[in-house]
Amino acid sequence: MEMLQKTWFYAKRTFMWLMIAFFGSSILFVILYKYVQVPASPLMFIRCGQQVMNGEQLRMKHEWVPLDSISADLPLAVWASEDQNFMKHNGFDFEAIKQALLERDRRIRGGSTISQQVAKNVFLWPSSTWVRKGFEAYFTVLIELVWGKERIMEVYLNTIEMGDGIYGAEAVAVEHFGVHAKDLTRNQCALIAATLPNPIRFDSSHPSSYMYRRQSWILRQMRWLGTFPREESKEE
C-alpha cells in the first residue's frame, strides 16, 4: 500500500510539473512570437520529412516579410476568402462552425477561422483529432488575447502553405509570379487566396477554370469589404 501511495504521489507531481512546463512554455512562445519572426512551422518540417521518405528533392521556400512589405490586397483577399468575420469574432466563428457541420460537402471550407489556422500552423500539427482541436482552441484564445488581429494576419501570411514546398506571401510571389510580395496585383492576390483550401491541389501559377471562377468571387467580396483595417489607421 505504501509503495502504491508513493507511486501515485510521484505520478501526480510529475503530471503537475508537466502541466506547469506546458502552460509556461506555451505562454512564453506566444508572447515571443508577438514580436519576433516565426522561423518555421511544424508543417514545413513534416513536408520535408515526407519528401525525404518519398526519395524526393527537398523543397522549402520561405522568407518572412513584415505586413508592410506585402501588397495590401493580399490580407484583404484572404479575409474575403477564408474568414469574413475575422475582424468581428474572438477567434471562433460559431455560425461558420455550425454551417460547416450542417453542410454535407465541406471540402472547400470548414469552420476554422484565420486565428485557428494560425494556431495550428505555428504551434501544432495537421490532423483532425479531438486532442489537436483542443490544443488549437487553447492557442487560438492565447493569440487573440496577446497578438491582436493585425499580428495574426501577418503571421498567417508568412506561414501558410501556398504551394508545393512554398510557404508565405514572399515565397509564392517570387516562385509563381516573379515579383516581391509588395508588388502583387489585386488579381494575383485573389488567385493566391483561391488556392488556400488546398494549395497542393490548386496551383496559382497554373490556375484551372474553377480557380478563375473562385478568383472572380473573391474579387467581388474584396470590393464589398473595402480595405483590410490596420492599427495605425484606427489610431488616426
N, C-alpha and C positions, 0 to 999 in steps of 0.2 A: 504493500500500500504506500509506504514511504517513497519507494522508487517511482511509483506512478505519479505521486504528487509532485516530486521533483521534476519529472519529465514534463508534466503539464505546466509547471511554473516556468521552465525554460522555454517551452513552446510558446507560451503567452508572451514572455519577454522578447523572444526573437521576433514574433509577429508584430509586437508594438514598435520595435526598433525598425523593422522593415517598413511599416506604415509611416513612421516619422521620416525615414530616409526618402521614401517616395514623395510624400507631400512636400517636404522641404526642397528636394531637388527639382520637382516639377514647378513649384512656385519660383524658384531661383532662375530656371531656364526661361520661363515666361517673362519675367522681369528683364532678364538679359536680352532676350530677342526683341524687346520693345525698342532697344537702342542699337543693337549690332546686327550685322547681316546674318542671315541663316545660311551657313556654308553649304549644306546639302540636306536632303530629306531621306528618310528610310526607304522610300520608293526608288530613289536613284540607285542605292546600293543593291536593292532587291533586283532591279532590272539588270544591273551589271552582273550580278550572280547568275541570273537566268541566261545571259549572253555567254558567260564562261561555260556553264553547264551544257549549252547547246553548241559549243565549239565555234561561236561567232566572235567577230571582232568587237572589242569594247566600244560602245557608243554612249557618250555622256557629254552633251553640250549644255553648259550652264554658266551664265555670268550675271551676277547681281547688279542691278542698276536702281537708283532711287526713283521714286514715283515721278519726280520732276523730270526725269530723263526718259519717260515713257509717254508716248502720244496720249493726250487727254481723251482720245476716242476709245482707247482700249479698256480702261476701267469702266467707261460708260457702256461699252459693248458687252462686257461680261456681266455687268449689273443688269442690263436689259435681258441677257440670255439666260443667266444662271439663277438670279435671285432678285427679283424686282422689289421685294420687301426688305432688302438688305439694310437700308437706312432707317427702317421702322422697328424691326424686331431686335431682340436682345440675344440673338444667336440661334434661336429656334423659330421657324415659321410653322406653327402648328396647323394652320389651314392647309399649307402645302403638303405637310406630312399626312394629314387626313385625306387629301385628294390623291396623293400617291398610293395610299393603301386601298382606296376605292377603285382606282384605275386598274384594269386588267393588264395593260401593257405599260410597264414602267421603264423600258429600255432607254428612252430618250432623256427623261428627267425624273429623279426621285424627289424625296422631300428634304434632302440635305441643303443647308444654306451655305453661302460662301464661308461663313465663320466655321461651320462644321467641317467643310472641306479643308480649310487651313489647319484646323486642329488635327485632323487625320494626316495631312501631308507632312506636317512639321514634326509631330510628336509620336505618331503611331504607325501602324502597318495596314496595308489594304486587305481587309477581309470583312465579312458580314456577320461575324459572331456577336452575340449579345455582350460579351465581355469587352470587345473592342468598341462597341457602341457606347457602353458605359464610360469607358475612359475618354471617348470622344466628347461625350456630354460634359464631363468634368473639365477637359481642356478648353472646350468652347466657352464655358462660363468664365474661366480664368482670362482668356484672351479678350473677351468682350469687356471685362472689368478693367484690365490693365492696359490694353493696347489702344482701343478705340477703332472706329471704322476705317479711317484713312490708313493706319498701320496694317490692319488686317488685309485691306485691299493691296497694299504694297507687297506684303509677304506672299499673298495669293499669286500675284502676277509674276513673282520671281521664283516660285517653287512649283507651280502647277505643271504637270506634264502636258506638253503641247505638240508632241510628235514622237517618232521613234528615236529615243535617246536624246530628245530635246526638252529642256526644262526652262520655263520662264520666258518673259517677253523679249529680252535682248537676243536670246539664242534663236527663237523662232523667227524673229525679224531678219537676222543675219542669214540663217540657213535657208529660209523659204522665200524671202523677198529681197535679199541683198542690200538691206538698209539697217540702220540702227533703230531701236525701239521708238525713239522720239520722232522718227521720220515716217512711221507707219501711217498710211492713209486711212480715212474713215472706212472705206470698203474693205481694206486689208484687215482692219481691226474686227469688223463684223465677221469676216471669213474665219479668222482665228477663233473667235468666240463660238462659231458654228461647229468647230471640231471638238469642243470641250466635253461633250458627253462621252466621247470615245476617240481620243486623239491618235490612237494607233490605227483604228479603222478609217477615220476621216483625216485626210491629209490636206492642209491648207495650201500646199504648193501644187496639188493636183486635185482641185475640187470637182466633186460629182454634181450632177444636176440637183440632187437632193440638197447638197451643201449650198448651192446658189439660191435655192428656194428659202432655205433657212437664213441665209445671209440677208435676203430681202426682208424677211420678217424681223430680224434683229435690227436692221436699219430703220424700219418703221417704229419699233419700240424705242430706239435711241432718240428719234425726233420727238417722241412723246415725252420721254424722261427729261430731255434738255441737256444738262451737263452733270457730270459727277461732282457732288459738293465737296469742296476742300475746306480744311480747318481755317486756313488763312482767309478764305472767302467769308467764312462765318464771322471772323473777328472784325473784318471790315464792315 
